[in-house]
């Protein structure tokens, strides 16, 4: 019953934008740090961004700083990843993940092994 479901992926031209959503069910997302990860064919899964449980502290990979923005709406039990100025190298399957933390924790995490729960992934393709 504990589930994370990503949506919002698709095909977009270079320079375009997409907004990914991660909807949680079966638990209250406000007590979890949430991370976004991506995996391209033949490459290792890498951390993209993370947002903490209560303080809304954020962290970004160098490759997406200034282009991607992570946010959360605890009333909707949903986390978002706004992706602007997309590049072909952003093409990957994008996953959201959750890690249980104290509600007032400001800690952020960007390594896959630091997370317990994972969504099924959504494909993002950036191509002209």
C-alpha positions in Angstrom: 0.0 0.0 0.0 3.0 2.3 0.3 3.4 3.8 -3.1 5.1 6.6 -5.0 3.7 7.3 -8.5 5.5 9.6 -10.9 3.8 11.4 -13.8 4.4 14.3 -16.2 7.2 12.7 -18.4 7.1 12.8 -22.1 8.8 14.1 -25.3 10.0 17.7 -25.3 12.3 19.8 -27.5 15.6 21.1 -26.3 15.0 24.3 -24.3 11.5 23.2 -23.4 10.0 22.5 -19.9 8.3 19.7 -18.1 6.9 19.4 -14.6 7.1 16.0 -13.0 4.9 15.0 -10.1 5.4 12.4 -7.4 2.2 11.4 -5.6 2.4 9.4 -2.4 -0.2 7.0 -1.1 -0.4 4.9 2.0 1.7 7.2 4.1 2.1 10.9 4.9 4.8 12.5 2.8 5.5 15.3 5.2 7.6 13.0 7.4 9.9 12.0 4.5 12.8 13.5 2.6 12.0 13.1 -1.1 14.6 12.7 -3.9 14.5 12.7 -7.6 16.9 10.4 -9.5 17.4 9.6 -13.2 19.0 6.8 -15.1 20.0 6.9 -18.8 20.7 3.8 -20.9 24.0 2.3 -20.0 24.6 4.7 -17.1 24.4 4.5 -13.3 21.4 5.9 -11.5 22.3 9.5 -10.3 20.7 11.9 -7.8 19.1 15.0 -9.3 17.5 16.8 -6.4 16.3 16.4 -2.9 13.9 18.3 -0.5 13.8 17.7 3.2 10.8 16.9 5.3 9.9 20.1 7.2 12.4 22.9 6.6 12.2 22.4 2.8 15.9 22.5 2.5 17.0 21.6 -1.0 20.0 20.1 -2.8 20.7 19.8 -6.6 23.2 18.0 -8.8 25.6 20.4 -10.4 24.3 19.4 -13.8 20.8 20.8 -13.1 21.5 23.8 -10.9 19.7 26.9 -12.2 17.4 24.8 -14.4 15.5 22.4 -12.1 13.4 23.3 -9.1 12.1 20.9 -6.5 9.1 21.7 -4.4 6.5 19.9 -2.2 2.9 20.4 -1.3 2.2 18.3 1.9 -1.5 19.1 1.8 -1.6 17.2 -1.5 1.0 14.6 -0.5 2.9 15.5 -3.7 6.4 16.5 -4.7 7.2 18.3 -7.9 10.2 18.7 -10.1 10.0 21.7 -12.5 12.5 21.2 -15.3 13.4 24.2 -17.5 15.9 24.7 -20.3 16.0 21.0 -21.0 18.9 19.5 -22.8 19.3 16.2 -24.7 21.6 14.9 -21.9 18.6 15.2 -19.5 17.0 12.3 -21.3 16.5 9.4 -18.8 13.9 7.6 -16.8 13.2 9.8 -13.7 12.4 8.2 -10.4 11.2 9.7 -7.1 12.2 8.2 -3.8 11.3 8.6 -0.1 13.3 8.4 3.1 11.7 8.5 6.5 13.2 11.3 8.7 12.2 13.3 11.7 9.6 15.9 10.7 11.8 18.8 11.6 14.9 17.4 9.9 16.6 19.6 7.4 18.9 16.9 6.1 19.0 16.2 2.3 20.2 13.1 0.5 21.3 12.5 -3.1 22.6 8.9 -3.0 20.3 6.0 -4.1 21.2 3.8 -1.1 20.0 6.5 1.3 16.3 5.9 0.2 13.8 3.2 1.2 10.9 3.7 -1.1 10.8 4.1 -4.9 8.4 4.9 -7.6 8.1 3.1 -10.9 9.7 5.9 -13.0 8.6 8.1 -15.9 10.4 8.6 -19.2 11.7 12.0 -20.1 13.0 12.4 -23.7 14.6 15.6 -24.9 15.0 15.6 -28.6 14.2 17.8 -31.7 
